[in-house]
């Protein structure tokens, strides 16, 4: 039976037939044949040899900017581009590599189609979703079992993992009930209007290793929540994920470290041999979606001094469960430090932080930013259920 396949559109932005293959004894970058090739860089398609450290360095810079999907060579000039409806755009160094790639992909599609025809259709679970433990749900929400009113807050997030609904917290009523005062906005190192989050899942960026702040590493966005990002250092595992605001000065676009005269480092506890880091870095960045500079927001100004007072109410990150932001109170003030206590809890989660910490927010920040806020313990009858729900999310 004849089958129809979607044919992606190909844009030939360059009429050149592509670079001819170099001889085995020539430098990969400059083509020099008389100098000995003392420098070798392993790649997924073999090895690249160079006549000098300068050629090796220039190749690595160009490789990060873009390499041919098929042959792994650096693309010089304008690439031959393959645009796909249901996938990322792919760049090739020549029409020869493009044709070779399409032929290989066509063979894969045929094999996949044959397997699909031979396998039974997936069964539906009672919920209407396809059954199976390995099929994640991209949209999840928390249902309040006490049937309280659920209202939506304005969201500044664009990621696929979001809370559809959650109970908003009435700060005005709570301040009256507790006869307390919210800390003024001037106390915080936060923008009065929370920044919008334009990051997407899977984007690559540079971030300081939170366990070694002298090292800049490659990180991947694995979670998006309000103006916050859950990041995973490439070469690390999910046990060391961490959160940053989109206006943090600890995250930057790819290339920032090099422009500043630094070098990207493997994360603390890199799972592979240290000597494999350069090759791992090249493979990680080749073909990846880099976070554009425009999605990184300007860091807010630092307050002139510590203006917090004991009893001030605020919102603060629970450092033992950093995906959570909770209602909190300033329990003590000492020079540039403040003591954060969480309302309704006995001190197990308390901590000290600087007055200009990015982990504390003015009352109402969560509502403005579209981030869930955990109310005081006595007001959160379903807190344990909510914690269980958070742990089931693939991003937590």
N, C-alpha and C positions, 0 to 999 in steps of 0.2 A: 504493500500500500504506500503510495507516495505521501511524504510528509512535508509540511511547509515550515520553514525556520525563519525567525525574524532576522533580517540582515541589517546589521548596524551600519550607520552612515560613515563613510570614510572621507576625511577632508585632507586633500593633498595641498599642504601649504608650501611645498617646496618641490620644484621640478627636478632637482638633482637625483640621480639614481642611488645616491648614498656613497659613503666612503668605502673604497675597496679594502679588503682584508689586508692587514699589515703582515709583513714577513715575520717569521718567528724570532729573528734576531734584531728587531727594531724596537725602539722605545715606544711604549703604548701611547705616550702623550705627544712627544715631539717628532717621532719617527726616526730619530738618530740611529744609524746602523754601525758607526765606527767605534762608539764608546761601549765598554762592557756594561751589561745590565745587572748592576749590583743590588738594586732595590726591587723587591717582589711584594705584591699585594694579592693575597688570595681572595677570590670572589666565588659566587655561586656557580659561575660558568667556567671555572678554572682559575688561572692566575694571570695577573698583569705584571709585566716587567718594565722597569724604568732605568734610565741612564743616570738619574740624579735625584737627590732628595727634593729639589725644586719641582721636577716633573711629577713626582709622586704626590706632593702636596697640592699642586694645581689640579691633578686628576681627582683627588679626593674632594676638593671644593666643587668641581664641576659635577662629580658623581652625585653629590648630595642634592644639587639643584635639579638634576634629572638625568636618568639613564634609560636606554632602550629596554623595553619590557622583554623583548625576545633575546637579544644577544648580550645584554648587560653592559654595552659600551656607552661611553659618554656621548650625548647628543650635541653635536656642534652645529650651530646655525638653527634654522627653523625645523621643528620635528614634523614627521608625517603622523597625523593624529587620527585616532579611531574613536569616534563618538558613539556611545551606546545609550539606549533609552533606560535600561535597567541596571546600569553599572557605571563605574568611574571611567573617565576619559583616559585612554592609553596612548602613550607617545612612543614612536619608533624612530630609529636613526635613518631608515631607508625603506623604500617600498618592498625591497626583498624581505626584510625582517617582518614587515606587516603581513605579507602574503604567507610567510612561513607560520606566523602566529595564528592567522585565521584558519589555516589548514589544520593545525593542531587542535584549536578550539572546536572546529567542526567535527573532528573525530571524537572528541570528548562528549559533545552534545548527542551524537548518534548513540554512543554507548550508554549514556544516561537515559535516553529515550527508551532504549531496549530494556533497561532495568526497570523503568517505571511501568512499562507494559506488563512485565512479568510479576511485579509485586502487587499485593492486594491493596485496596483503598483503605486509608486509616479510618478507624472507628471513632465515633463521637462519644465523649463522656456525657453524663447527665446534664452538665452545665452548658453543653453545646459546643465546647472546645474540643479540639483533637486530643485524644488521650495519649499519655506517654510522659514519662518523667523528664525527658530531655527537651521538651518543647516549652520555652519560656513564654510568659505573657508580657507584652510590652506595655500594657496599661493596667494599673492596679489602683484600687482605692480602699480607704479604710471606712468601714461602716460602723457608726456609733450604735451600740445595741440598746441604748436607752431612748432611741428615737428622738433625740434633741434636734433642734433646727440646725441644719447645715447650710452655711453660706459660703460663697466663693469670694476670694480676695483677688485683687489684681495681680496677675502673674507676670514676672519678668523673665521667665524661663522658656527655652525652646527645645530642651532635650526630650527624648521619648520617655524617660522614666520620671514621671511626675505624679504627685498626689492629685487625683481629680477633685476630691472634696475633702474638707476637714473642718472641724469646728473652730470658728474664730473666737478669739479671747477678748472679752470686754475689759480693756485696761481702765477706762474711766470708772466703771462700777467697782472694780477690784481695788483701785486706789482709795475710793470712798469707804469701802468695807474695812480696809486695813488702816485707814487714816494715815496714809503714807504719801510720799511725793516721788514722782519719776525724776530720774537724773536728767538735767537739761542736755540738749543735743550738743552744746558746746563742750561737754565733758568728753565726747567720744571722737576717736579717729575714724569716723565714718561719714560718708556723704549724707546730707539731709534727705536727698532723694536717692534711694538705692539704685545702683547701676543695673542696666539690662544685661542679660546673659545671652550672648549670641554664639557661644561655643556649641559644638556638636559632639556627640559620642564618637570616639575613635580619633579625634584630632590630636596631632602631636605638638608639643611645645617644650620649652626648656624650663626646668624648675630646680630650685635648691633642694638638695636632699635633706629632709627634716631631721635626719639622724646625723648628718654631717654637713652643716651649713656652709662649709668652705667648698663643697663640690656642687657643680652644676650638671644636671643629668637630663636625659630625654625622658619625658613623661607622656602618658596617654590619658585622655579624658575618658573615664569609665563610668561617670555618674554626673548628672546635672540636677541641681535642686535650688530653686530661687537664683540668687546671684552667686551661688557657690558651685565649686567643681570638686568632684572626687577624682583624684589623680593616682595613677600607678606608674612607678618608675620602671622603664623598660629594662628587663634583666632582673627585676625583683618579682615578688609574688603578691597575692592579694592580702596577705597578712600585714603588709606595710603600707597599704593605701592611706592617703591623707587628703585633707580638704583645704582648699584655698578659695578666697574670694576672687572674682574676676578683676578687681582693682588692686590685687596684691602686688607688691613690688618684688615678690619672690618667684614670679612666673613671667616668662618673656617669649617672644616668637623665636622660632628656630633661626639660628645665625647670630643672635644677640651676644652669646658668649664669645664667639670668634671675633666679632667686631670690637668687643671690649678687651681683646688681647688674652682671653682665657682659652681653656680647652675643656671640652665635654669629658666628664669622668663617669666610670661605671658606678652604679649605686652601691652603698655599703651592703655587703653580703651578696655581691654579684654571683649568680648561680653557676656561671661558666668560668673557665680558666681566664685569668686576667689578660693573657696574650691574645685571646680571641676577641677582645673588646673592639678593636678597630673594624674587624670584619662584621661583628654583630651590629655595630653602629651603622655601617653602610647598608646592611640588609634591612635594618629597622626603618631607615628613612627613605629607602628607594621605593617610590610609588606610593608613599604614605600621604595622607591629607594633612598638610601643615595648617595650624591655626593662623589665620591672617592677622596682621598687626592691628587692624581696626577693632578686633573683638577684645583686645586687652584695654582695660579702662584705666584712667588716670588715678593714681593713689591719692586719697584725701589728705588734707593738711593735718599735721600733728598739733593737738592742743598745746597752748603755751605752758600750762602747768597742770598739776593734779587738782581738779576742782570737785572731785567726788566727795560726798559726805556720808557718814554712817546712816543707814536707813534708806538711802536712795534705791529706787526700784529700776530694774533694767532687764534686758534679755541677754542670755549668755549661753555659749556653747558648753555642753556637757562633755568634758574632755575624756571621760571614760566611754562615752557613746557619742563620738563627735558628729554623727549625722543629726543629732538633736540640738535644738535651741530651746531653752527653758526660761520660765520666769525666775528671776533671781533678785537678791538684795545685797547691797554693799554692807558687809558685816564689820569691817574695820578698814582704817586708812592709815598707812605708815609711809611717810615720805612719798616716793613715786609708785608705791605699791598699793593695791586694794585687795581686800579679801572677799571673794565671791561665795555667797551661800545660796543654795537653791531652796525656794519656798516649798515647805511641806516635807523636806527631807532632813535627816538628822545630822548631816555633816559628812557623810561618806563620800560625797561628790564635791565638797568644797575645795577651793584652790586659791592661791595668791597669783596675781598677774599685775603687769604694769598698767598704769592708767591709760596708756595709748595702745593697749592690746587690740588686735583686730578680731578677737574672739568675743567681744562684748558689744552690745548694740542698745540704742535707746528704745524705750517702750514704744511699741507700734511698728518697729522696723520689719518684723516678720509679715505683718499684714500688708505693709506697703510693697514688700518685695515678692510676695507670693510664697513665702517659706512657712511651713508648718511651725507652730509654737506649742510647746508642751506647757499646759497650765500647772498651777501648784498641785501637789500630790492629792490633797484632800478634795480638789475640784475635778480630778481626772479619774473617774471611777473605772474607766476602761484603759488605764495606762498600761497595765500588763498585757492586755490584748493587743494594744497598739505596738508595744515593743516586739511581741511575737510576730506581728505583721511586718514590721521593719526588717526583722531578721530573715523573712522569707523572700524579700526583694533581692533580685540578682545583683543589684548595685551595692547592697549593704553587707 
